[in-house]
Each structure stands twice: as structure tokens, then as C-alpha cells.
Amino acid sequence: MSRGFLYTAFGSRYLAEARVSAKSVKKADPGAKICVVTDQTLEPDAEFDIVLPITPPGEVETYAPLDTGAYYRKIPQYARSPFDRTVYLDSDTYVTAPLTDLFDLLERYDMLVTHDGSAEVNYAFEQTHPPFVQIPKAFGAFNTGVIAFRKTPATQQFFQRWQQNYEEHVRPHTTNDQPAFRLSLFQSDLRYHVLPGTYNWFSWVRNIIPSGGRVVVMHGRNHWLFKWAGQFNAETTTLVGFPSLKLLVLTNVARVLHKLANKGIVSRPKL
């Protein structure tokens, strides 16, 4: 069974970002195989073992206020993974430890997913429009930036349903793929498992601080947190969820520096 990682990168900025993430994967697991789907001209190299080309759509994209990009463009790319077992990572992720456990879990489950922070839903239409109103409120929102799956007819059908739900129920409201993912997951019979928050830790969520120092996948564009990732890779989490004072300070310093960099006051560190 082949195992590997998948990225999508539309545009040179996101390809460069994916390269930083891919480097972190190979630092944690030197034998990892990585595939990138991109609209940029690229040959396989040290970070990307496999390159799949894609032609960007010709339409003009418009974004809802909460969106900064056309997330829906990555939906068809999951099914193109060349691996039997795949871990998909958004370009703005950073890996601090080997993810072999995810591949092991895929022997039991069709898909591994992560919560979208503490959100129940992301958009107002999910609370008022069918078929979303049929989903119980306790079925929360999921993030599509860290997903693992095995290539089976069931998962291929899921990806098709995801695309269809986006076109029929989400496209009029937003370019974000996550409402359609949530709906498709609720409708499906896939055997899936929700990973712990440490496998998709959002650096932009202000009040969520890792306890015990264990973060496996950082998600966001805070390069200081990436640079200091070694401070967050304890082998185990604490049993009681009190955050480390050291990591609390480190996280908030990184967030301040990130804001200053966005204003051009300081430069981002090189990774």
C-alpha cells in the first residue's frame, strides 16, 4: 500500500507556502512521499516527489466577506491523489512530528477529519437553508485543511458528492468548500474518525493554547510559531488541560510579532 502527502497550490505564493510545509513533513519523516497539484510550472524536486498539473478556471471569482480564497477549487483534487493512503495538508500548515499514526488509522477508517476550531457552523445560510437545517446542531463544522483518507470506491463517491453539494447548495453563498464537506459527511456512510485538536492547531484562534506542549500540525501563517515549533512537540500531552505558562507566553509573543509583520513593522523569519 502506497502512503503519501497531498497539497494543492494555485498560484506561486501558495506553491512557495506549500514548499515550507512539505519541508516540515520531510524533516519529521525523511522517507515521506509528497505530491503537489499546482497550476505552476514545476518538475519533481527535493520537496515534491510527484507534480500533477492543473489548469485554473477562467471564471472571475468573487468571495464572501469571511473568505480570502476560492477553497472550492481544491475539491476535485483530493480524488487525484496517487497514493492508496493519503494525508492532505493545506499549504499553510507546519508539521512538527511524524504523521505515521494517521496512515495506521486508515487501516481501520475510510477518512480522518478535524474540527473547525470550536465552530458549529461557519455561515448563516447553514442555519436557515435546506438541506443544512436538517443537520442537528450537535454535528459541528469540520476543517478541510487536514484530512486523511484511503482510496476506495466509497471515498471516491464521497468526493463526487462533496462537489455536487457545493455546486447545488453552497456556490450561491460562498466559495468556501467546508459547508459542502460538512453536509456530505453528515449524509455519508463513511467510517470516519475525528482527530484530536493537536493534529490541526489553529494559530489564529486566540484562546486555544496547547496544553502540555504537544502540537503535531500547526495551521496558519504565523512563521514565528513555525520557527519555534520545536517548543511544541512534546511526546505526550498532559492529562489535565492546563496550558504551559511558557507556551502561553510564546504563543502570544508570536501572535504579536505576526501582527507587526502584517503592518510591515518587522520582517518575518526565514524558514
Phi and psi in degrees as a GROMACS rama.xvg file:
@    title "Ramachandran Plot"
@    xaxis  label "Phi"
@    yaxis  label "Psi"
@TYPE xy
-81.3287  143.102  SER-2
-127.831  139.653  ARG-3
-170.568  176.002  GLY-4
-110.728  148.349  PHE-5
-127.736  135.799  LEU-6
-127.276  154.929  TYR-7
-119.014  142.205  THR-8
-145.404  103.926  ALA-9
-102.424  104.674  PHE-10
104.554  151.97  GLY-11
-64.6635  -34.4393  SER-12
-61.3516  -44.0149  ARG-13
-75.7389  -28.6152  TYR-14
-65.6916  -43.3665  LEU-15
-62.5835  -39.1789  ALA-16
-65.6658  -43.5645  GLU-17
-62.8456  -32.9787  ALA-18
-64.2859  -40.5148  ARG-19
-61.406  -44.0959  VAL-20
-63.5736  -44.2638  SER-21
-61.8319  -37.5641  ALA-22
-60.6562  -39.0818  LYS-23
-67.2745  -35.9847  SER-24
-62.5322  -45.9819  VAL-25
-74.7508  -25.2552  LYS-26
-66.8737  -40.7002  LYS-27
-75.8118  -31.0464  ALA-28
-144.968  87.6013  ASP-29
-57.3884  -24.2253  PRO-30
-88.2869  2.95879  GLY-31
-64.5348  142.676  ALA-32
-103.729  134.496  LYS-33
-129.882  134.339  ILE-34
-117.896  137.876  CYS-35
-122.51  134.92  VAL-36
-102.433  120.94  VAL-37
-148.278  156.682  THR-38
-94.9739  4.86198  ASP-39
-93.2612  150.739  GLN-40
-74.1723  120.801  THR-41
-157.712  141.187  LEU-42
-107.263  154.838  GLU-43
-53.4685  142.734  PRO-44
-147.71  -161.193  ASP-45
-63.1633  -33.1243  ALA-46
-91.4654  -40.0711  GLU-47
-111.61  108.755  PHE-48
-76.2193  -29.7786  ASP-49
-132.505  134.285  ILE-50
-122.122  123.986  VAL-51
-112.854  126.634  LEU-52
-82.0622  154.504  PRO-53
-146.226  143.163  ILE-54
-94.9946  126.133  THR-55
-67.9547  149.25  PRO-56
-66.2005  150.399  PRO-57
-85.706  -10.0364  GLY-58
-72.4592  156.946  GLU-59
-83.3219  127.654  VAL-60
-95.2693  138.442  GLU-61
-120.84  145.105  THR-62
-116.943  142.7  TYR-63
-71.0438  161.628  ALA-64
-54.5672  -33.3458  PRO-65
-81.463  -7.66242  LEU-66
-101.473  147.995  ASP-67
-122.28  4.40078  THR-68
-168.409  169.651  GLY-69
-92.2582  82.4854  ALA-70
-61.8455  -29.1774  TYR-71
-60.7683  -21.4434  TYR-72
-66.4223  -18.9072  ARG-73
-88.2847  -11.5297  LYS-74
-55.135  -50.3268  ILE-75
-68.7572  -13.8583  PRO-76
-78.8677  -24.1882  GLN-77
-58.5203  -42.7379  TYR-78
-68.9168  -13.8433  ALA-79
-87.3549  -0.0400906  ARG-80
-54.0927  133.636  SER-81
-82.0394  0.644645  PRO-82
-103.587  154.453  PHE-83
-74.5638  -34.8478  ASP-84
-123.946  124.637  ARG-85
-127.673  137.036  THR-86
-110.689  114.923  VAL-87
-91.7915  134.659  TYR-88
-129.598  134.525  LEU-89
-63.4677  158.625  ASP-90
-65.991  -24.9863  SER-91
-96.3643  41.2167  ASP-92
-113.446  163.332  THR-93
-145.228  126.844  TYR-94
-101.447  132.062  VAL-95
-108.296  -9.51358  THR-96
-151.851  157.529  ALA-97
-57.9295  144.182  PRO-98
-106.664  28.775  LEU-99
-62.4854  -28.6495  THR-100
-59.9171  -32.7694  ASP-101
-66.5444  -42.5537  LEU-102
-63.7006  -37.4349  PHE-103
-64.0712  -41.1573  ASP-104
-64.4075  -28.4205  LEU-105
-70.3915  -8.31709  LEU-106
-72.1488  -20.4752  GLU-107
-107.627  -33.0927  ARG-108
-117.283  153.388  TYR-109
-75.9707  -34.1635  ASP-110
-150.158  147.02  MET-111
-118.975  131.546  LEU-112
-129.33  168.817  VAL-113
-132.088  146.632  THR-114
-68.3541  153.895  HIS-115
-91.149  74.0375  ASP-116
63.6118  -132.415  GLY-117
-106.169  15.0046  SER-118
-72.7198  142.761  ALA-119
-89.4562  -47.5182  GLU-120
-139.693  164.364  VAL-121
-106.891  -22.4049  ASN-122
-134.247  151.974  TYR-123
-63.2931  -35.9135  ALA-124
-64.3907  -22.1453  PHE-125
-69.9301  -18.6299  GLU-126
-97.3619  -9.27586  GLN-127
-126.769  -19.984  THR-128
-106.232  139.803  HIS-129
-73.5253  153.324  PRO-130
-86.4576  8.04388  PRO-131
-65.7435  -32.494  PHE-132
-65.8696  -14.477  VAL-133
-81.8538  -8.6794  GLN-134
-85.6418  124.858  ILE-135
-58.2987  145.251  PRO-136
-60.42  -26.4962  LYS-137
-71.0886  -11.5469  ALA-138
-89.3806  99.0299  PHE-139
-75.8414  -171.977  GLY-140
-89.2932  148.659  ALA-141
-122.049  148.26  PHE-142
-96.2881  137.601  ASN-143
-101.178  13.8498  THR-144
-87.7496  -16.1651  GLY-145
-136.107  105.035  VAL-146
-138.213  140.119  ILE-147
-122.388  144.307  ALA-148
-156.823  155.921  PHE-149
-105.268  149.184  ARG-150
-81.9935  105.946  LYS-151
-139.511  164.09  THR-152
-55.8323  -35.091  PRO-153
-65.9053  -43.6674  ALA-154
-72.5891  -33.6759  THR-155
-63.9396  -39.7849  GLN-156
-66.2045  -36.6165  GLN-157
-60.9362  -45.3284  PHE-158
-61.7634  -37.2952  PHE-159
-65.5652  -41.9563  GLN-160
-65.0305  -40.2036  ARG-161
-57.1727  -46.8353  TRP-162
-62.7209  -43.8119  GLN-163
-64.5685  -43.7876  GLN-164
-63.9615  -35.6743  ASN-165
-63.3356  -48.6881  TYR-166
-63.3614  -41.3998  GLU-167
-83.2047  -36.4349  GLU-168
-119.316  -17.2917  HIS-169
-115.336  -37.8251  VAL-170
-51.953  -37.9898  ARG-171
-63.7309  -16.9518  PRO-172
-107.396  -36.3235  HIS-173
-162.519  158.586  THR-174
-90.3156  -0.328076  THR-175
-72.9194  132.139  ASN-176
-82.0079  -12.9792  ASP-177
-70.9654  -36.8676  GLN-178
-59.5303  -39.4532  PRO-179
-68.5595  -34.6071  ALA-180
-64.0855  -46.5213  PHE-181
-59.2471  -46.6853  ARG-182
-61.5143  -45.1236  LEU-183
-65.0397  -38.6167  SER-184
-66.2606  -39.1016  LEU-185
-64.9593  -35.6488  PHE-186
-80.5811  -16.8209  GLN-187
-88.6323  166.831  SER-188
-108.101  16.5536  ASP-189
-61.1794  145.101  LEU-190
-85.2804  108.837  ARG-191
-129.262  158.509  TYR-192
-129.278  138.482  HIS-193
-93.2494  118.619  VAL-194
-74.0138  157.268  LEU-195
-63.0773  156.888  PRO-196
-60.6938  -21.9176  GLY-197
-67.9337  -15.3872  THR-198
-90.4986  1.5145  TYR-199
-161.175  71.686  ASN-200
-88.2967  118.815  TRP-201
-84.8226  115.012  PHE-202
-70.6975  -17.2224  SER-203
-90.9671  -9.54188  TRP-204
-81.3462  109.908  VAL-205
-60.5601  -41.6638  ARG-206
-97.4782  6.09254  ASN-207
-103.227  109.392  ILE-208
-116.231  133.522  ILE-209
-67.0769  134.103  PRO-210
-90.6477  142.915  SER-211
76.2261  -8.25805  GLY-212
90.4795  5.93135  GLY-213
-99.713  114.718  ARG-214
-131.258  124.577  VAL-215
-93.9315  -42.1788  VAL-216
-130.177  117.784  VAL-217
-87.9516  142.716  MET-218
-131.952  118.573  HIS-219
150.472  -171.171  GLY-220
-122.362  30.8707  ARG-221
-91.8631  100.361  ASN-222
-70.5559  -20.8821  HIS-223
-68.9716  -41.6159  TRP-224
-62.5426  -38.69  LEU-225
-63.6474  -44.1004  PHE-226
-62.7772  -35.8294  LYS-227
-96.3856  20.0751  TRP-228
-58.4298  -29.8946  ALA-229
-60.651  -20.9033  GLY-230
-76.4849  -12.5635  GLN-231
-113.218  14.5252  PHE-232
-113.596  43.5933  ASN-233
-58.6507  150.064  ALA-234
-67.9334  -30.7079  GLU-235
-135.944  157.38  THR-236
-87.4465  165.607  THR-237
-78.8007  152.728  THR-238
-75.5611  -31.7356  LEU-239
-106.725  131.741  VAL-240
-83.3709  42.2983  GLY-241
-84.3704  128.287  PHE-242
-70.2542  149.863  PRO-243
-67.3787  132.662  SER-244
-60.7532  -39.5577  LEU-245
-60.1262  -45.9462  LYS-246
-73.1092  -30.4649  LEU-247
-61.6037  -46.3188  LEU-248
-66.1237  -46.0788  VAL-249
-60.6479  -42.5524  LEU-250
-63.5548  -44.493  THR-251
-73.0956  -32.7003  ASN-252
-62.3102  -43.6324  VAL-253
-61.52  -38.4847  ALA-254
-68.3967  -37.3965  ARG-255
-66.0179  -45.7649  VAL-256
-61.8565  -37.712  LEU-257
-63.1037  -42.0234  HIS-258
-65.9127  -39.3174  LYS-259
-65.8099  -36.1278  LEU-260
-66.7214  -38.7383  ALA-261
-62.8863  -26.2649  ASN-262
-92.0553  0.325913  LYS-263
79.1645  14.7203  GLY-264
-82.5947  -36.2623  ILE-265
-127.306  163.262  VAL-266
-96.3672  147.667  SER-267
-73.5142  146.671  ARG-268
-71.5426  151.2  PRO-269
-81.8178  141.049  LYS-270
